[in-house]
């Protein structure tokens, strides 16, 4: 940090400003009022254009308020006077990124890294370099992948109730030990690979492969393996993106094939402003079980979400979403309808906080109401479930390719049938290595 500050101080002019209040300009920027800062600096442009300190702060205000071209020109003037001003070069790289001049942006960011900047600057640059890879997928083939390993504890590995028996009429039926709440520790291994290639202007094809392995320390009967293939097309038009993809998933339980899922997904994302976006999605899927056909179902899901980034401390991103879904049994039998035919509705709220350039936190809350359409024949009433899930996810970027991912997830499921009530708390810490 000292080196960058020294470079900046050596460059900045020590002139006394007659009418310009430089402290006011800096204060506006520090408080997130970029538009006001840009307006104020623009009024003084005729008198102070070409002064390095003025150009530097004017450029930051311009880039942050949606006038990136003006900001880039001002920073280029600064660097013409002193090519070693890495603070200005860092902002120039950011300006090129906003203007979607990714090759020039990458070059400037990599030049900044040669100056051995402090860790927080390195982390910020790495985030931009990763984002450049993503954006370059619009016009050239890109490949990404990751390997993730984690350890954790689970208070209820099988989502079972904390009871020893349940009532069926006047009778008490004992509950098998494997159907009751079981706590355990576990380890996870996750693998992922994605390739995206453009097929025409604004249209790209992608293929994603993922695998997940979850092993419990004591209760191996609940070990799972998941293999997923996703493939489809992404269409970009102005501020909108439309995605259509096919999803194939195989789920194994205790080393045996358990269920398969086939889904057709579509989503539309539209950027309302540079800070906010809205998304709508529709999903059609079918689930087939290997040993039983009664729970086989077709599902239709419809949802939407809105996200916005605020100009405040920690740059909070607020996300709100709604969804609804319906499961219809494939078999038209009483048993299939009783166990599978249902409607569910949900709401999701989240906020993401950037605590630093290397650490971000996501707080999430989800509520889901599930209504079964057919009464349980043995108990004599229709099942109704209410689920509340809260989670805290931390992303700690240790280096460009390494992330530490601590997580806490708390689930509480209430039901009008005691057999289906459960509480569950999971703690985990994962380490991810990414390749971009």
N, C-alpha and C positions, 0 to 999 in steps of 0.2 A: 504494500500500500504506500509506503514512504517513497518508493521509487516513482510511482505514478504521480503522486502528489507533487514531488519535486519537478518532474517533467512538466506538469501542468503549470506550476508556479513560474517556472522559467519562461513559459510561453506567454502567459497572461500579461496584458498591458498593465502598467502601474499608473496610467493616466488618471487624472482627477476628472470625474464626469460632472459637467455643469448641471444639466437638467435630468440626466438619467440616474435613477435610484437603483443601483445594482443590487443592493441588499433586498429591495422589494422584489426585483425580478427573481432572485434566488429563492426568496421565501415563497413566492407563488408556485414555483416548480416543486419545492420540497413539500408543499401542502397538497400537491396533486392538482393544482389549478392551471393546467397547461394552456388551456384556451385563453384565459385571462393573461397569462404570461406572454403568450404569442401576440395577443392584441397590443399589450403594453410595449413590447419590444418592437413591433412593427411600426408604431408611432415614432420611434426614435431611430428608425432604420437609416434615414437620409443622413443623419449626423454621425452615426457610429459604425456603419457598415465598413468592414475592413479592419476593425479593431478586434484582435484575437479573442479577448475575454467576452466582448459583446457577441461576436459571431458564435462562440461556443455555446453560450446559454440561449441565445436566440435559436440556434439549431435544435437544441434539446426541446425547447418549447414548440418549435415547428413540427418536429417528428412526433411528439406526444399528442399534438392536437390535430393530427391528420393532414399536415402540410409537409410531408416528407421531402418532396422535391426541393423546397426552399431550404430545408434544414441541411440536405446533402450539399447544396451549393455553398452554404455558409461554412460547413466543415471542410470542404475542399479548399476554401480560401485560407483557413487556419493551417492546413497541412502544407500548403504552398509556402508558407512562411517558416514552418518548422515541421519537417517530415517525421521527427522523433516524438511528436506529441501523441502518445499512445492513448491518452484519455479521449482526445478528439477522434482518433482512429477507431476506437471502440464504438463511439456514437455513430461514426460514418458507416461502419459495418452494419449497425442496427438500422440505419436509414436505408441502406441498400436492400436489407431484408424486407423492410416494409414495402419498398418499391418492387419487390419480387425480382431483383437483380441478384440472383442467388450465387452465381459464380464470383461476382465482385464482392459480395458479402462474405462468402467463405474465405476469399483471399485476405480480406481485411481482418477477419476474426483470427485467422491463423497467424497473421503478422503480429497481432496483439499477443498471442501466446508465446511468441519468441522473446518477448520482453520480460518473461518470468514474472507475470503479475501475481497478486495475492490470490489465495484460494477461492475467495468469493467471486472474483472476476473470472477465474478459470471455470468455475462451475456454471456461471452465467453464459460464458462463451460456449461451453459444451452443450448446453440446452439449445442454443441457437443452431449449432452445427447439426444436432440431431433433427431439429425442425426443418433445416434445409434439406436433409436427406428425404424427409417426408414430402416436402413440397416438390422436390425434383422428380418424384414419382409421376407427376403430371406429364412429363415429356421424355423420360428415359426409364429403363428397367431398374428397379431397386429391389434389394433383398434385405430382410431383417430376420433376426433370430434371437432366442434367449434360452438360457438354462437357469433354473431356479430350484434351490433346495431349502427346505425349512423344517423347523421343529416346533412342537406346540403341545398344548394340553386341551382336552375336550371333556367338559363335565357330563356330556350326554352323547356318547358316540353313536347311538342308534336312534336318537330322538324319541326315546321311550318315556312313558309316564312314571311318576314316582309313587306307584301303588303296587300292592301285591295281589289284588283281586279286583274284579269289577262286577257290577250287578246286572243280571239279566232276569228281569221280573223278580220273583222271590228268591232267586238263587244267586249265590256268590261264586263266581268262576275264578279259580286261581290263575295268575298270570305267569307264564313261563319266564325264567330268569333272563333269557335273551331278548324278551320283549319289554323288559323293564329298564329303567334308567341305568346306564353303565358309563362310568367315567374312565378315561384312558389318556395316555400320552400318544403322540403320533409323530411321524415324519412324512414329509411331502417331497416329491420330485416332479417338476413341471418342465416341459420342453415345448418350444414353439418355433415355427418357421413361416415366413410369408414372403411371397414374391409378387410384385406388381409391375405390369408392363403396359404402356400405352398402345392402343390399337388404332386410334384416330384422334384428332384434336378434341380434347375434352372427355375422351372415353378411355378407360383403362380396365384391364382384366387382372384379377388377383386370385391367388391360391394360397390358402392358409392351412397349415397342419399343426395340430396341437395334441399333446399327450399329458396325462396327469396320473400320478401314482400316489395313493394315500394308504399308509400302513400304520395300523394301531399296534401298540406295544404288547397288549394282553389279549385283546378281542379281535383276532385275525378274521373272524367270520364277517366282520364289517369292513374289511379292507376293500378298497375300490380301485379300479383302473378305468380311465376314460380316454377314448381316442376320437378325435374330431377332425373332420375335413370340411373346410368352407371354401366355396369357389363362386365367383360371380363377377359383376361389372359395376364400375363406378362412373357416373356421368356428372361432369362439372359444367355449369352454365351460370356465368356471372357470380352472384353471391350464394348460389344454391348448389347442393350436391345431392344426387339421387343414387342410392345403392340397391342393387338387386342381387341376392346370392342364394345359393343352395347349401344347406347344412346337413351333414351326415355324421351321426355320433353313435358310438358303440360303448356301452357301459357294462363293466364286469364287477361282480360282487364275490368276494372270497375266491378269486381265481376262476370263476365261471361266468360265462356270458349270461347277462341278466335282462338287459333291455336295449333296444335300438331306437333311435330317433331320426326322423327325416323331416327337415323343415325348409320352407321357402320364406325368405325374409325380404322385406322392402322397407327402406327408410328414406326420408327426405329431410335434409338439413338446410336451413336458410339463415344466413348471417344478417340480422336486422341492422346492426351497426358493428363497429370494430370491437365493441365490448359485449354484445349480446347476440344470442342465436335462439332459434326455435327448431325443434325436431319432432317429426311425426313418423310412426312406424306401424307396420302391419305384418303379422307373422302367422303363417299357417304351418301346422306340424302334425305329425302322427307318431304315437309311441306304441311300440310292440314289445310285449314281454315274452321271454323265451319259454318259461315253464307254465305260465298261466295266460289265458286269453281274456279272462273276465275284465281285467283292468285296462286292456288295450283301448286307446282313445285317440280321437282327433281333436285338435285344439286350435282355436282362432284367438289371436291377441291383438289388441289395438291400444296404442299409447301415444303420449306426447310429452314433451319436456321443454322447459325454458331455462336458459342460463344467462347470467349477466355478470360482468366483472366490474367491481366498484373501485373508484379512485380513493382509496383509504389505506390506512396502515395494514400491512400484510397482504395487500392486493386481493381481498376476498372475492371468490367466485361463488355466486349463489345459484343453486339448481333446484328446480321444482318440477315434479312429473306426476302424471296420472296415467293409469292403465286399467283395462278391463279385459277379461278373458272368459272363454267358455270351453269346457271339456264335454265332449259327446262320446259315449261308449260306441265301440264298433259293433258289439253284439247287442241285439235288442232283447235282452233277457232281464228279468227282475234283479238278479244278482249284479249284473254289469251296470245297470242304471243306478242301483243303490250305492255302489262303491265309487262310481266314476262320473255320473252326470252332475255337473256343478257349474256355478258361475262364481267368479271372483273379481273383486275390485281392489285397487290399491292406490296409495299415494306415497311418493318418495320425495324427501327433502334432503338437501346436502349443502355443505359449504366447504370450499377448499381455501386454505390459508397458506400463503407463502411466508413461512417464518424467517427464511433466509434464502440465499441463492442455492443452498444445498439441501434444505429441509422444507417439506410441505406436509400439511396435515389435512385429511379429509374426514369430516364428521357427517354421518349419514343416519337417517331415520326412515324406516319403512313401516307402513301399516297396511294390512291386507285383510279383507273380509271375504270369507268363502261360504257360499250357501249351496248345500246339496239339495237336489230337487225331489228326491225320492226318500221316504222314511226308511230307517233301518228296521228290518223285519223283526229282529230279535228284541231290540230296545223299544221300538214303537214310536220313534220320532225322527224327524229330519235333522241331520247333523249340521251344525253351524260353527265355524271356527273363526277366531280373531287372532291374528298374528302381529306382533310388534317386534321389529328387529332394529337394533342400534349398532353402529360400528364406528371404530376409530382406526383409520389407516394412516400410517406415516410412511413417507418416501424420503429416505436419506441418501442422497447421491454421494457416495464415497469417492468416486472417480467417474470418468466419462462413461465407462462401461459397467461399473459396479453400483448396485443399489442395495441398501438394507431396508427391509420392509416389515416393521413390526405391525401387528394388527390385534385388535380386540373386537369380538363380535358377541353380542348378547341377544338371545332370542327368547321370547315368551309367547307360547301358543295357548290360548284359552279355547275351550270348546264346551258346548252344552252336553257333550258325552265325555265323561271323565277319562275314558280310555285313550282319548286323543289329546289330552292336555300334557304339555311338557315345558320344561325350561332348559336352556342350553347356553353355555358360555364357552367360547373358544379363545385361547391366547396362542399366538404364533409369531415367530420371527423367521423371515425368509431372506435369503441372499440371492440376488439375481445378477447374472452376467449377460449383457446384451451386445449384439453385434449389429451394426448399421453401416 
